[in-house]
């Protein structure tokens, strides 16, 4: 008997739920959307950015390694 409903990778099926909780574990807000609903995903990402300061934009520049490159410029 199957105990979990596994999703295939790289498909648009399924639902995503994001739950925002406070420090005590109480639910503040939740968002639920289908994976193929790009309009709703964009709205939720903007809401999370403006309300909670979460930024999901990806930059091509890797900021985590920049400090290392600057330290070894003298070599």
Helices and strands as residue ranges (DSSP letters): E 15-21, E 27-34, H 38-52, H 63-71
